[in-house]
């Protein structure tokens, strides 16, 4: 039985170059062999020629099969920065999805000065192993999909962290006025994995808003101000460790949902005649 453990890129649809190189796309192949032992031989016994007994023998009761405990998966993890230097204080986590909305199924201890840690959990479903910086100064550039039945990797799963980014824009309401002093929500959509990271900010009197500590990468951005107007951009590249300015954005009126037509039966007509 061959079990696969794949690494996927997280937070962007493409690699982030660093010092003229690219982060490698890794695939780790774990092979587990199921060895079956066979024994053969002949058990000979003397056959009795007397007639069989007339009383029926009681059938043997079936012993209920014992359920096997889920396999315990353990993986060493090493967390590094873009230069390959170890990063301390980063927590390995396992989630069902690699976006910001899944609560961890398991957590490892924070990485030490050598960037090393590990994670251990019962592997009953596909999971994503990634890393989490509680301070949000760094975001993972990759994660690992682990399938049930995967063997424990002998070498550490290397997770590269990149610096957090910031996104800023000048928001204009549909009537041409600045979206001043508006609470503004941002949803970042990964081109492949869908909704990825939420953020919010408060615009100033000029309609300028900054979203700090967001993941870098390529995302489709959806913005909405508290008064209702919204905007969805095309795919934008958010540079790590930098402020990405989207410029002046014209918000659109909020689209109100169209109410369904009333299909309830009309009141029956009164056909009685006066007596």
C-alpha positions as CSV (number, residue, x, y, z in Angstrom):
1,X,0.0,0.0,0.0
2,X,1.5,3.3,-1.0
3,X,0.5,6.5,0.8
4,X,1.1,9.9,-0.5
5,X,1.8,13.2,1.4
6,X,1.7,16.2,-0.8
7,X,2.9,19.8,-0.3
8,X,0.8,22.6,-1.7
9,X,1.5,26.2,-2.0
10,X,-0.5,28.4,0.4
11,X,-1.4,32.0,0.3
12,X,-0.8,32.5,-3.4
13,X,-1.3,30.9,-6.8
14,X,2.4,31.2,-7.6
15,X,5.8,31.0,-6.1
16,X,7.3,34.0,-4.3
17,X,10.9,34.6,-5.6
18,X,13.6,35.2,-3.1
19,X,17.2,36.1,-3.9
20,X,16.8,35.0,-7.5
21,X,15.4,31.6,-6.7
22,X,12.1,30.0,-6.2
23,X,10.8,28.0,-3.2
24,X,10.7,24.4,-4.4
25,X,7.5,22.5,-4.8
26,X,8.2,19.3,-2.8
27,X,6.5,15.9,-2.9
28,X,7.2,13.4,-0.1
29,X,6.4,9.8,-0.8
30,X,5.8,7.6,2.2
31,X,5.5,3.9,1.5
32,X,4.1,1.5,4.0
33,X,4.3,-2.2,3.3
34,X,1.8,-4.7,4.7
35,X,3.6,-8.0,5.2
36,X,1.4,-11.1,5.2
37,X,2.7,-14.3,6.7
38,X,1.5,-17.7,5.3
39,X,1.9,-21.1,7.0
40,X,1.2,-24.4,5.3
41,X,1.2,-28.0,6.6
42,X,-0.9,-31.1,7.1
43,X,-2.7,-31.9,10.3
44,X,-3.6,-35.6,10.2
45,X,-6.0,-37.4,12.6
46,X,-7.5,-40.8,12.7
47,X,-11.1,-40.9,11.4
48,X,-13.7,-42.6,13.4
49,X,-15.9,-44.9,11.5
50,X,-18.7,-44.9,14.0
51,X,-21.9,-43.1,13.1
52,X,-22.2,-39.5,14.1
53,X,-24.1,-38.5,17.2
54,X,-27.8,-37.9,16.9
55,X,-27.8,-34.7,18.9
56,X,-27.1,-31.4,17.0
57,X,-24.1,-29.5,18.2
58,X,-24.5,-25.9,19.3
59,X,-23.1,-23.4,16.8
60,X,-20.1,-21.5,17.9
61,X,-20.9,-17.9,18.9
62,X,-19.3,-15.2,16.8
63,X,-16.8,-13.0,18.6
64,X,-17.4,-9.3,17.7
65,X,-14.5,-7.9,15.8
66,X,-12.5,-5.3,17.7
67,X,-12.3,-1.9,16.1
68,X,-8.7,-0.8,15.5
69,X,-7.6,2.5,17.0
70,X,-6.9,5.3,14.5
71,X,-3.3,5.4,13.4
72,X,-1.2,8.0,15.3
73,X,0.6,10.2,12.9
74,X,3.7,12.1,13.9
75,X,5.7,14.5,11.8
76,X,8.8,16.6,12.7
77,X,8.4,20.1,11.5
78,X,11.1,22.8,10.7
79,X,10.1,26.4,10.2
80,X,12.3,28.8,8.3
81,X,12.2,32.2,6.8
82,X,12.7,33.1,3.1
83,X,16.5,33.0,3.6
84,X,16.3,29.5,5.1
85,X,17.1,30.7,8.6
86,X,15.2,29.0,11.5
87,X,12.3,30.8,13.0
88,X,11.5,30.4,16.7
89,X,8.1,30.8,18.3
90,X,6.1,29.5,15.4
91,X,3.4,26.9,16.1
92,X,2.8,23.9,13.8
93,X,-1.0,23.2,13.4
94,X,-3.2,20.6,11.7
95,X,-6.5,21.7,10.2
96,X,-9.0,20.3,7.7
97,X,-8.4,23.2,5.3
98,X,-5.5,25.6,5.0
99,X,-7.5,28.8,5.2
100,X,-8.1,31.0,8.2
101,X,-11.5,29.6,9.1
102,X,-10.7,26.1,10.4
103,X,-9.9,25.7,14.1
104,X,-6.8,23.5,14.7
105,X,-7.4,19.8,15.2
106,X,-3.9,19.6,16.8
107,X,-1.1,21.9,17.7
108,X,2.6,21.3,18.3
109,X,4.8,23.2,20.7
110,X,6.3,26.5,19.5
111,X,9.5,26.1,17.5
112,X,12.8,26.6,19.3
113,X,15.9,28.5,18.3
114,X,16.6,25.8,15.7
115,X,13.2,26.2,14.2
116,X,12.3,22.6,15.1
117,X,9.1,21.2,16.5
118,X,6.6,18.5,15.7
119,X,3.0,17.6,15.6
120,X,1.1,14.4,16.6
121,X,-2.5,13.4,16.0
122,X,-4.8,10.6,15.1
123,X,-5.0,10.5,11.3
124,X,-8.6,9.6,10.4
125,X,-9.2,12.1,7.5
126,X,-7.2,14.3,5.1
127,X,-5.6,17.2,7.0
128,X,-3.4,20.2,6.2
129,X,-0.2,20.7,8.2
130,X,0.9,24.3,8.3
131,X,2.4,26.8,10.7
132,X,1.0,29.7,12.6
133,X,2.6,32.9,13.9
134,X,0.6,34.1,16.9
135,X,2.0,37.6,16.3
136,X,0.9,37.6,12.6
137,X,4.3,38.9,11.6
138,X,4.8,35.9,9.3
139,X,2.5,33.7,7.2
140,X,3.2,30.3,5.8
141,X,4.2,30.1,2.1
142,X,3.4,26.4,1.9
143,X,1.5,23.6,3.6
144,X,1.2,19.8,3.5
145,X,-1.8,17.8,2.6
146,X,-1.7,14.5,4.6
147,X,-3.9,11.6,3.6
148,X,-5.1,8.8,6.0
149,X,-2.7,5.9,5.9
150,X,0.4,8.1,5.3
151,X,3.5,6.9,7.0
152,X,5.4,9.1,9.5
153,X,8.0,11.2,7.6
154,X,11.5,10.7,8.9
155,X,12.8,14.1,7.8
156,X,11.2,17.3,9.0
157,X,8.5,18.9,6.9
158,X,10.0,22.3,6.1
159,X,7.5,25.2,6.2
160,X,8.7,28.5,4.8
161,X,7.3,31.7,6.4
162,X,7.1,35.0,4.6
163,X,6.6,38.5,6.0
164,X,3.1,39.8,6.6
165,X,1.9,42.4,4.1
166,X,-0.4,45.5,4.2
167,X,-3.1,46.5,1.7
168,X,-4.3,50.1,1.3
169,X,-6.8,51.8,-0.9
170,X,-8.8,55.0,-1.4
171,X,-12.5,54.2,-1.5
172,X,-15.1,56.3,-3.3
173,X,-18.8,55.9,-2.8
174,X,-21.1,55.4,-5.8
175,X,-22.2,59.1,-5.6
176,X,-18.5,60.3,-5.9
177,X,-17.9,61.2,-2.3
178,X,-15.1,59.6,-0.3
179,X,-16.1,56.7,1.9
180,X,-15.2,58.6,5.0
181,X,-15.1,57.1,8.4
182,X,-16.5,53.8,7.2
183,X,-15.8,50.5,8.8
184,X,-14.5,48.5,5.9
185,X,-14.3,44.7,5.5
186,X,-11.9,42.9,3.3
187,X,-12.2,39.2,2.2
188,X,-9.2,37.7,0.4
189,X,-10.0,34.9,-2.1
190,X,-7.4,32.4,-3.1
191,X,-7.6,31.7,-6.8
192,X,-7.7,27.9,-6.2
193,X,-8.8,27.4,-2.6
194,X,-11.5,30.1,-2.3
195,X,-12.1,32.3,0.8
196,X,-8.8,32.6,2.5
197,X,-8.4,35.5,4.9
198,X,-10.7,38.2,6.4
199,X,-9.5,41.7,7.6
200,X,-11.1,45.0,8.5
201,X,-10.1,48.6,8.8
202,X,-11.5,52.1,9.4
203,X,-11.3,54.7,6.7
204,X,-10.3,58.3,7.3
205,X,-12.0,61.5,6.2
206,X,-10.5,60.9,2.7
207,X,-11.8,57.4,2.4
208,X,-8.3,55.9,2.8
209,X,-8.1,52.6,4.5
210,X,-5.2,50.3,5.4
211,X,-5.5,46.5,6.2
212,X,-2.5,45.5,8.1
213,X,-1.0,42.0,8.8
214,X,-2.5,40.2,5.9
215,X,-1.0,37.2,4.0
216,X,1.1,38.0,0.9
217,X,0.4,36.3,-2.4
218,X,-2.1,36.5,-5.3
219,X,-5.7,37.0,-4.3
220,X,-9.0,38.3,-5.5
221,X,-10.1,41.0,-3.1
222,X,-13.7,41.9,-2.1
223,X,-14.3,45.1,-0.1
224,X,-17.5,46.3,1.6
225,X,-18.1,49.4,3.7
226,X,-20.6,49.5,6.5
227,X,-23.1,51.7,4.6
228,X,-23.4,48.9,1.9
229,X,-21.4,49.7,-1.3
230,X,-19.0,46.9,-2.4
231,X,-16.3,46.1,-4.9
232,X,-14.5,43.0,-6.1
233,X,-11.1,43.4,-7.8
234,X,-9.4,41.1,-10.2
235,X,-6.5,39.0,-9.0
236,X,-3.9,41.2,-7.2
237,X,-0.4,40.3,-6.1
238,X,0.3,41.3,-2.5
239,X,4.0,41.6,-2.0
240,X,5.5,40.2,1.3
241,X,6.7,42.7,3.8
242,X,5.4,45.7,1.8
243,X,2.4,48.0,1.5
244,X,0.5,47.3,-1.7
245,X,-1.6,50.3,-2.8
246,X,-4.6,49.5,-4.8
247,X,-5.2,53.2,-5.8
248,X,-8.6,54.8,-6.0
249,X,-11.4,52.3,-6.0
250,X,-15.0,53.1,-7.1
251,X,-17.5,51.2,-5.0
252,X,-20.7,49.9,-6.5
253,X,-24.2,50.1,-4.9
254,X,-25.1,47.1,-2.8
255,X,-27.0,44.5,-4.8
256,X,-30.2,43.8,-3.0
257,X,-31.6,40.3,-3.4
258,X,-34.5,39.9,-5.7
259,X,-37.6,38.7,-3.8
260,X,-39.2,35.6,-5.1
261,X,-42.7,36.0,-6.6
262,X,-45.7,35.3,-4.4
263,X,-46.9,31.8,-5.4
264,X,-49.4,31.4,-2.5
265,X,-52.9,30.5,-3.7
266,X,-55.3,33.4,-3.9
267,X,-58.2,33.6,-1.5
268,X,-61.2,31.5,-2.8
269,X,-63.9,33.5,-4.4
270,X,-67.1,33.8,-2.3
271,X,-69.8,32.3,-4.6
272,X,-72.7,32.4,-2.1
273,X,-75.8,34.2,-3.0
274,X,-77.9,36.3,-0.6
275,X,-81.1,34.6,0.4
